[in-house]
């Protein structure tokens, strides 16, 4: 056990004996481990397991609301869709700021400077609250006008503005749950981040039907009840995060004086966050344009594309867990002065990710028809959905490396290199190619599907070439 000697690091190395089940139990237990020593492969797995489950819980949160709200009718579902579209900007900011937070906290933990890690966590909270306030106030005050601006009918605005108002008003819970989980991931406490979302989901699942339909002693709030349940669920998760951070006892602790704004540190967080936010916005806008191109070929093309992409997104959730694990390992090992181990972590995470996604690709290509038919019996929708799923699956081995390398740059604090790569590969390659193949080459929607595969593969190739140059090793955070 490390830490028997006075002044030594109290963390265990990731070298505990045992087979696969022992590794899973250790990952879920969330014991304090030193990820800058011990076998690299085991460190990747120990971090990835709770990160995969954390991401799964985030998608469950959205699916729960959709399930119960759909019982209220078309306007209610449309209200959720319009509100989520508006608040997606906040998600982009929260995830981008989370990238910066993870990089900074991981670097300080790797340097064995837990006090500085706590200060970085506190300043990210201050920044998050300021940013969420800028969204919450106008969203709460002008909920009806915003829904109308998004194209909502008068009836929809009248029935749904309460949902929009509550969700915008609770913007701080969205921002903080992302940022504080980023703190825990950067510190290597991925199991805590996982438990936070379990807790938020459990509260949301229980309260959703109670507040929407007025079960038992609860008031019947309709669609607004879904927003209240979600906000309370996230709020409980945030309260648990804050309790853990201020209580201490984990590898990171926040003290009240740490919350005094420090302009220099906040500006560094903002600088790092901008790159992460731009990465997400570039990717999101490119997908919107792709939907627009596909939409020119009819509703069946859009339906097939939508079904296939939802399957793709769900399947790659574990891959994002592996990619996030790589980000934490890169940050901590750079902080520990071990750039070779940081690089080795990326190669190992990329290899594991490629093996996993190759299996998914084989499954999707072999079973594309039955999978699409689960969602639609329409022959044309099935035909185009199968085409999309097969084309996208062909690039899975490349996506595996692309995802890991992009997060490795982010973990090193280099959020701008992935931004430039995304800009070139999405806006200047994917979109023109999709339009060219779909229209000029006469391939129709298949041209769009092919462009997705080629662009995502290009991101992986370019990312790997830039990564091997090694400039990320000198990045200061």
JOQUI-V725728 format. One record per backbone hydrogen bond with DSSP energy under -0.5 kcal/mol. CO is the residue of the C=O (numbers start at 0). NH is the residue of the N-H. E is the energy in kcal/mol with one decimal. If there is no record, write none. Layout:
# JOQUI-V725728
co=CO nh=NH e=E
co=CO nh=NH e=E
This chain:
# JOQUI-V725728
co=0 nh=3 e=-0.8
co=4 nh=7 e=-1.9
co=11 nh=33 e=-4.3
co=12 nh=14 e=-2.2
co=18 nh=22 e=-1.8
co=19 nh=23 e=-2.3
co=20 nh=24 e=-2.5
co=21 nh=25 e=-2.1
co=22 nh=26 e=-2.4
co=23 nh=27 e=-2.3
co=24 nh=28 e=-1.8
co=25 nh=29 e=-1.1
co=25 nh=30 e=-0.8
co=30 nh=32 e=-0.7
co=31 nh=11 e=-1.9
co=32 nh=34 e=-0.8
co=33 nh=13 e=-1.0
co=33 nh=36 e=-0.8
co=36 nh=13 e=-0.8
co=38 nh=42 e=-1.7
co=39 nh=43 e=-2.3
co=40 nh=44 e=-2.0
co=41 nh=45 e=-2.8
co=42 nh=46 e=-1.8
co=43 nh=47 e=-2.5
co=44 nh=48 e=-2.2
co=45 nh=49 e=-0.6
co=46 nh=50 e=-1.4
co=47 nh=51 e=-2.8
co=48 nh=52 e=-1.9
co=49 nh=53 e=-2.2
co=50 nh=54 e=-2.0
co=51 nh=55 e=-1.9
co=52 nh=56 e=-1.9
co=53 nh=57 e=-1.5
co=54 nh=58 e=-1.5
co=55 nh=59 e=-1.7
co=56 nh=60 e=-1.8
co=57 nh=61 e=-1.1
co=58 nh=62 e=-2.1
co=59 nh=63 e=-2.6
co=60 nh=64 e=-1.4
co=61 nh=65 e=-2.0
co=62 nh=66 e=-2.4
co=63 nh=67 e=-2.0
co=64 nh=68 e=-2.8
co=65 nh=69 e=-1.7
co=67 nh=70 e=-1.2
co=68 nh=71 e=-2.4
co=69 nh=72 e=-0.9
co=72 nh=76 e=-1.8
co=73 nh=77 e=-2.7
co=74 nh=78 e=-2.3
co=75 nh=79 e=-2.0
co=76 nh=80 e=-2.2
co=77 nh=81 e=-2.8
co=78 nh=82 e=-2.6
co=79 nh=83 e=-2.7
co=80 nh=84 e=-1.9
co=81 nh=85 e=-1.8
co=82 nh=86 e=-2.6
co=83 nh=87 e=-0.9
co=85 nh=88 e=-0.9
co=86 nh=89 e=-0.6
co=86 nh=90 e=-1.6
co=87 nh=91 e=-2.4
co=88 nh=92 e=-2.3
co=89 nh=93 e=-2.9
co=90 nh=94 e=-2.9
co=91 nh=95 e=-2.5
co=92 nh=96 e=-2.8
co=93 nh=97 e=-1.9
co=94 nh=98 e=-1.9
co=95 nh=99 e=-1.5
co=96 nh=100 e=-2.3
co=97 nh=101 e=-2.8
co=98 nh=102 e=-2.2
co=99 nh=103 e=-2.3
co=100 nh=104 e=-2.8
co=101 nh=105 e=-2.7
co=102 nh=106 e=-1.9
co=103 nh=107 e=-2.0
co=104 nh=108 e=-2.5
co=105 nh=109 e=-2.5
co=106 nh=110 e=-1.5
co=107 nh=112 e=-2.8
co=108 nh=111 e=-1.6
co=111 nh=113 e=-0.7
co=112 nh=116 e=-1.8
co=113 nh=117 e=-2.1
co=114 nh=118 e=-1.9
co=115 nh=119 e=-2.4
co=116 nh=120 e=-2.2
co=117 nh=121 e=-2.3
co=118 nh=122 e=-2.6
co=119 nh=123 e=-1.9
co=120 nh=124 e=-1.5
co=121 nh=125 e=-2.1
co=122 nh=126 e=-2.5
co=123 nh=127 e=-2.5
co=124 nh=128 e=-2.5
co=125 nh=129 e=-2.0
co=126 nh=130 e=-2.4
co=127 nh=131 e=-2.6
co=128 nh=132 e=-1.8
co=129 nh=133 e=-1.3
co=130 nh=134 e=-0.7
co=131 nh=134 e=-0.7
co=131 nh=135 e=-3.2
co=132 nh=136 e=-1.9
co=134 nh=138 e=-1.8
co=135 nh=139 e=-2.6
co=136 nh=140 e=-2.4
co=137 nh=141 e=-2.3
co=139 nh=142 e=-0.7
co=141 nh=145 e=-2.4
co=142 nh=146 e=-2.2
co=143 nh=147 e=-2.2
co=144 nh=148 e=-2.4
co=145 nh=149 e=-1.6
co=146 nh=151 e=-2.4
co=147 nh=150 e=-1.6
co=152 nh=156 e=-2.8
co=153 nh=157 e=-2.3
co=154 nh=158 e=-2.0
co=155 nh=159 e=-2.6
co=156 nh=160 e=-1.6
co=159 nh=162 e=-0.7
co=159 nh=163 e=-1.6
co=160 nh=164 e=-2.8
co=161 nh=165 e=-2.3
co=162 nh=166 e=-2.4
co=163 nh=167 e=-2.4
co=164 nh=168 e=-2.5
co=165 nh=169 e=-1.7
co=167 nh=170 e=-1.8
co=169 nh=172 e=-1.2
co=169 nh=173 e=-1.1
co=170 nh=174 e=-2.5
co=171 nh=175 e=-2.8
co=172 nh=176 e=-2.0
co=173 nh=177 e=-1.5
co=174 nh=178 e=-2.5
co=175 nh=179 e=-3.1
co=176 nh=180 e=-1.2
co=177 nh=181 e=-1.8
co=178 nh=182 e=-1.8
co=179 nh=183 e=-2.2
co=180 nh=184 e=-2.6
co=181 nh=185 e=-2.5
co=182 nh=186 e=-1.9
co=183 nh=187 e=-0.5
co=183 nh=188 e=-2.8
co=184 nh=187 e=-1.2
co=187 nh=189 e=-0.9
co=188 nh=191 e=-0.8
co=188 nh=192 e=-1.4
co=189 nh=193 e=-2.0
co=190 nh=194 e=-2.2
co=191 nh=195 e=-2.3
co=192 nh=196 e=-1.4
co=193 nh=197 e=-1.8
co=194 nh=198 e=-2.6
co=195 nh=199 e=-2.4
co=196 nh=200 e=-2.4
co=197 nh=201 e=-2.5
co=198 nh=202 e=-2.2
co=199 nh=203 e=-2.2
co=200 nh=204 e=-3.0
co=201 nh=205 e=-1.9
co=202 nh=206 e=-2.6
co=203 nh=207 e=-2.6
co=204 nh=208 e=-0.7
co=205 nh=209 e=-0.8
co=206 nh=210 e=-3.1
co=207 nh=211 e=-2.4
co=208 nh=212 e=-2.0
co=209 nh=213 e=-1.0
co=209 nh=214 e=-1.0
co=210 nh=220 e=-2.9
co=211 nh=221 e=-1.6
co=214 nh=217 e=-1.9
co=218 nh=213 e=-0.5
co=218 nh=220 e=-0.9
co=220 nh=223 e=-1.0
co=221 nh=224 e=-1.2
co=221 nh=225 e=-0.6
co=222 nh=225 e=-0.9
co=222 nh=226 e=-1.1
co=223 nh=227 e=-2.2
co=224 nh=228 e=-2.7
co=225 nh=229 e=-2.3
co=226 nh=230 e=-2.5
co=227 nh=231 e=-2.7
co=228 nh=232 e=-2.6
co=229 nh=233 e=-2.6
co=230 nh=234 e=-2.6
co=231 nh=235 e=-2.7
co=232 nh=236 e=-1.9
co=233 nh=237 e=-2.6
co=234 nh=238 e=-2.5
co=235 nh=239 e=-2.1
co=236 nh=240 e=-2.2
co=237 nh=241 e=-2.9
co=238 nh=242 e=-2.3
co=239 nh=243 e=-2.2
co=240 nh=244 e=-2.4
co=241 nh=245 e=-2.8
co=242 nh=246 e=-2.1
co=243 nh=247 e=-1.6
co=244 nh=253 e=-2.3
co=254 nh=257 e=-1.5
co=255 nh=258 e=-1.8
co=256 nh=259 e=-1.4
co=260 nh=262 e=-0.6
co=261 nh=265 e=-2.6
co=262 nh=266 e=-2.5
co=263 nh=267 e=-1.7
co=264 nh=268 e=-2.2
co=265 nh=269 e=-2.6
co=266 nh=270 e=-2.6
co=267 nh=271 e=-2.2
co=268 nh=272 e=-2.6
co=269 nh=273 e=-2.4
co=270 nh=274 e=-0.9
co=271 nh=275 e=-1.3
co=272 nh=276 e=-2.9
co=273 nh=277 e=-2.6
co=274 nh=278 e=-2.0
co=275 nh=279 e=-1.7
co=276 nh=280 e=-2.6
co=277 nh=281 e=-2.8
co=278 nh=282 e=-2.0
co=279 nh=283 e=-2.8
co=280 nh=284 e=-2.6
co=281 nh=285 e=-1.8
co=282 nh=286 e=-1.8
co=283 nh=287 e=-2.0
co=284 nh=288 e=-2.1
co=285 nh=289 e=-2.1
co=286 nh=290 e=-2.2
co=287 nh=291 e=-1.9
co=288 nh=292 e=-2.3
co=289 nh=293 e=-2.8
co=290 nh=294 e=-2.7
co=291 nh=295 e=-0.8
co=292 nh=295 e=-0.9
co=293 nh=296 e=-2.2
co=294 nh=297 e=-1.6
co=297 nh=301 e=-1.6
co=298 nh=302 e=-2.8
co=299 nh=303 e=-2.6
co=300 nh=304 e=-2.4
co=301 nh=305 e=-2.8
co=302 nh=306 e=-2.5
co=303 nh=307 e=-2.2
co=304 nh=308 e=-2.6
co=305 nh=309 e=-2.1
co=306 nh=310 e=-1.9
co=307 nh=311 e=-2.3
co=308 nh=312 e=-3.0
co=309 nh=313 e=-2.2
co=310 nh=314 e=-2.2
co=311 nh=315 e=-1.7
co=313 nh=316 e=-1.0
co=315 nh=319 e=-1.8
co=316 nh=320 e=-1.5
co=317 nh=321 e=-1.9
co=318 nh=322 e=-2.4
co=319 nh=323 e=-2.7
co=320 nh=324 e=-1.9
co=321 nh=325 e=-1.9
co=322 nh=326 e=-1.8
co=323 nh=327 e=-2.1
co=324 nh=328 e=-2.4
co=325 nh=329 e=-2.6
co=326 nh=330 e=-2.3
co=327 nh=331 e=-2.7
co=328 nh=332 e=-2.3
co=329 nh=333 e=-2.2
co=330 nh=334 e=-2.0
co=331 nh=335 e=-1.7
co=332 nh=337 e=-3.3
co=333 nh=336 e=-1.4
co=337 nh=341 e=-2.0
co=338 nh=342 e=-2.5
co=339 nh=343 e=-2.4
co=340 nh=344 e=-2.1
co=341 nh=345 e=-1.4
co=342 nh=346 e=-2.1
co=343 nh=347 e=-2.3
co=344 nh=348 e=-2.6
co=345 nh=349 e=-2.7
co=346 nh=350 e=-2.0
co=347 nh=351 e=-2.4
co=348 nh=352 e=-2.4
co=349 nh=353 e=-2.4
co=350 nh=354 e=-2.2
co=351 nh=355 e=-2.3
co=352 nh=356 e=-2.8
co=353 nh=357 e=-2.2
co=354 nh=358 e=-1.6
co=355 nh=359 e=-1.8
co=356 nh=360 e=-2.7
co=357 nh=361 e=-2.3
co=358 nh=362 e=-2.1
co=359 nh=363 e=-2.9
co=360 nh=364 e=-2.8
co=361 nh=365 e=-2.3
co=362 nh=366 e=-2.3
co=363 nh=367 e=-0.5
co=366 nh=370 e=-2.1
co=367 nh=371 e=-2.4
co=368 nh=372 e=-2.3
co=369 nh=373 e=-1.0
co=370 nh=373 e=-0.5
co=371 nh=374 e=-1.4
co=371 nh=375 e=-1.4
co=377 nh=381 e=-2.7
co=378 nh=382 e=-2.5
co=379 nh=383 e=-2.3
co=380 nh=384 e=-2.8
co=381 nh=385 e=-2.8
co=382 nh=386 e=-2.0
co=383 nh=387 e=-2.4
co=384 nh=388 e=-2.6
co=385 nh=389 e=-2.6
co=386 nh=390 e=-2.4
co=387 nh=391 e=-2.7
co=388 nh=392 e=-2.0
co=389 nh=393 e=-1.4
co=390 nh=394 e=-0.5
co=391 nh=394 e=-1.2
co=392 nh=395 e=-1.7
co=394 nh=397 e=-0.9
co=394 nh=398 e=-2.3
co=395 nh=399 e=-2.4
co=396 nh=400 e=-1.0
co=397 nh=401 e=-2.5
co=398 nh=402 e=-3.0
co=399 nh=403 e=-1.4
co=400 nh=404 e=-2.7
co=401 nh=405 e=-2.3
co=402 nh=406 e=-1.9
co=403 nh=407 e=-1.9
co=404 nh=408 e=-2.2
co=405 nh=409 e=-1.9
co=406 nh=410 e=-2.8
co=407 nh=411 e=-1.6
co=408 nh=413 e=-2.5
co=409 nh=412 e=-1.5
co=412 nh=414 e=-1.1
co=413 nh=417 e=-0.6
co=414 nh=418 e=-0.7
co=415 nh=419 e=-2.4
co=416 nh=420 e=-2.3
co=417 nh=421 e=-2.8
co=418 nh=422 e=-2.5
co=419 nh=423 e=-2.4
co=420 nh=424 e=-2.8
co=421 nh=425 e=-2.9
co=421 nh=426 e=-0.7
co=422 nh=426 e=-0.9
co=422 nh=427 e=-1.4
co=424 nh=429 e=-1.9
co=425 nh=430 e=-2.4
co=428 nh=432 e=-2.1
co=429 nh=433 e=-2.9
co=430 nh=434 e=-2.2
co=431 nh=435 e=-2.5
co=432 nh=436 e=-3.1
co=433 nh=437 e=-2.4
co=434 nh=438 e=-2.3
co=434 nh=439 e=-0.8
co=435 nh=440 e=-2.6
co=436 nh=442 e=-2.4
co=437 nh=443 e=-1.8
co=442 nh=445 e=-1.1
co=443 nh=446 e=-1.4
co=443 nh=447 e=-0.8
co=444 nh=448 e=-2.0
co=445 nh=449 e=-2.5
co=446 nh=450 e=-1.9
co=447 nh=451 e=-1.9
co=448 nh=452 e=-1.7
co=449 nh=453 e=-2.4
co=450 nh=454 e=-2.5
co=451 nh=455 e=-2.5
co=452 nh=456 e=-2.0
co=453 nh=457 e=-2.0
co=454 nh=458 e=-2.1
co=455 nh=459 e=-1.5
co=456 nh=460 e=-2.2
co=457 nh=461 e=-2.9
co=458 nh=462 e=-2.7
co=459 nh=463 e=-2.5
co=460 nh=464 e=-2.1
co=461 nh=465 e=-2.5
co=462 nh=466 e=-2.6
co=463 nh=467 e=-2.2
co=464 nh=468 e=-0.6
co=465 nh=468 e=-0.9
co=465 nh=469 e=-0.6
co=466 nh=469 e=-1.4
co=469 nh=472 e=-1.6
co=470 nh=473 e=-1.5
co=471 nh=474 e=-1.2
